[in-house]
Amino acid sequence: MDRNIRSVDDVLALMDGLFAPEADRWTTGGASWWDGFYADRDRPVPFFAAKPDENLVSYLDRGLITPGGRALDLGCGPGRNALHLASAGFEVDAVDLSPAALAWAGERARAAGAAVRFHHGDAFGEAGAALVGPYDLIYDSGCFHHLPPHRRISYLALLERLLAPGGRFALTCFASGAMGSELSDADFYGRARLEGGLAYTPESLRWIFSGLAEVELRRMNDEPPASASFGEAFLWTGLFRRPA
């Protein structure tokens, strides 16, 4: 007989286990899936290109983000945004589940002469616990929409712990009606999978991040292949500010 629920973390771990193992893309157990995803670097995946997100470039160009502070890149993948932040003068930490992605990111950083500290592991587990804030910017390009609904609790706790007063939080995520699953939160638990990722409406993002002040929330610009930035219109881009 097991009686092993004593804390919120115990409940979250129990709910993680309601999903089939192949659905796991958010804990260290999901690293092998991402390693397979990044194994062929020549695949025609738009965000494999060494280009920063167009919204991140725009925030910096318009002064909505002030360079020169500390930045954390959540789910950094091959490091394209982390490298751009470093080139803008940020002191950058970047975390990802996938050793294959981090190896690629490390190669890019060395080639660019960028000083980025890469961390392997779960941002909501040991790797995240080892991060020391405060960060002036926390940036997430495509991590949030791969989390099951209950892990939003972990995500918001991470922001609360690591984001500096007055700091900025920015993300890109699947846009409802364009990409991602439209199922209700409860329905994911009956299906035991995440259908490739969760779609969000602007209203849902405003509600989830209601503890932060909205700076800008819009669809990502669709950037042509020749652009120096990455952009796909099936994503929302959001920039929020923590009250000082």
Secondary structure, DSSP 8 states (H G I E B T S, - for coil): ------SHHHHHHHHHTTS-GGG--SSGGGHHHHHHHHS-TTS--GGGSS--BHHHHHHHHTTSS-TTSEEEEET-TTSHHHHHHHHTT-EEEEEES-HHHHHHHHHHHHHHT--EEEEES-TTSHHHHT----EEEEEEESSGGGS-GGGHHHHHHHHHHHEEEEEEEEEEEEBTTTSSB---HHHHHHHTS-TTSB-B-HHHHHHHTTTSEEEEEEE-----TTSSSB--TTEEEEEEE---
